[in-house]
Amino acid sequence: MNGRHILREADSKEDHVPNAPQNVRVKTQSTSATLWWDAPPDPTVLIRGYTVEYGEGSISQRILIEGPDSTSFTVTRLKPNTNYVFAVSAYNEAEGEDGTKVMVAAKTRPAEGSQTEKLLPPTSVRARIEEKSTSGSAIVSWDDPNPESSIDNSIDSTQRQYVINYGIYESDTQQKVRSNAKAVRLTGLIPGKEYEVAVKVVAGDGSESPWSIRDLFFVPERQMKVEIIQDGDHSNRQIVWKTRMANVRTHVVQNVYIPFSQQISPFKVRYRFK
């Protein structure tokens, strides 16, 4: 409920009909549809309630909802896999008319167990490590082999999304994120660990694809910068303690070799991660 639109009869007028409700949206199940909306933006006009109208292809049913704070309604007993139109309007007693209607269209989902066109899983899932990032992160991208559908592009439906499941390889702890684009940035990855990632498609009607083939990627250790500081020598000679990967699961830290001439007198070593 939006506090800006709580109306009292003493505070508002009824000399003309209300404006149209705002942000009308709908989500369907196989035999029902739930509509949500925001109250008209003008708080000076009294609202006594809302009307919800619907039908197959054209308006044929009308439901009266009393009270200005009722901004959602679920229509039941609909047919599965059927196209419907819906209209929402606000009303008061001015001129005996309703306000402007807002129309939306939606298709109910198929009944459970019915045969529907299946979504294909994403392909070519790949991860790219961000080398310049101060914390472990990677860009994961993929291809979607499914064509765009009218449901994904309709004004009432949720846009097609992707669910990304990732975690340390063979770990019981996995995380999920969602993206509207065919790429996502994963952050907070632990250096020196191998990760697995898989992606699936979630269409605008709520149907889902199987998971993609998993992709494995390794988050390398950060390089360590070592500064050798000799007494009386402020040149801060720098060497790099490098890491390399022997294979996808193993990395070896190379020794840091200090020239003999620098070992004659005492020295200090300090380090920081790049």
Summary of the structure (lengths in Angstrom):
residues: 274
radius of gyration: 30.4
end to end distance: 49.7
largest distance: 100.7
contacts: 752
relative contact order: 0.12
helix: 6%
strand: 45%
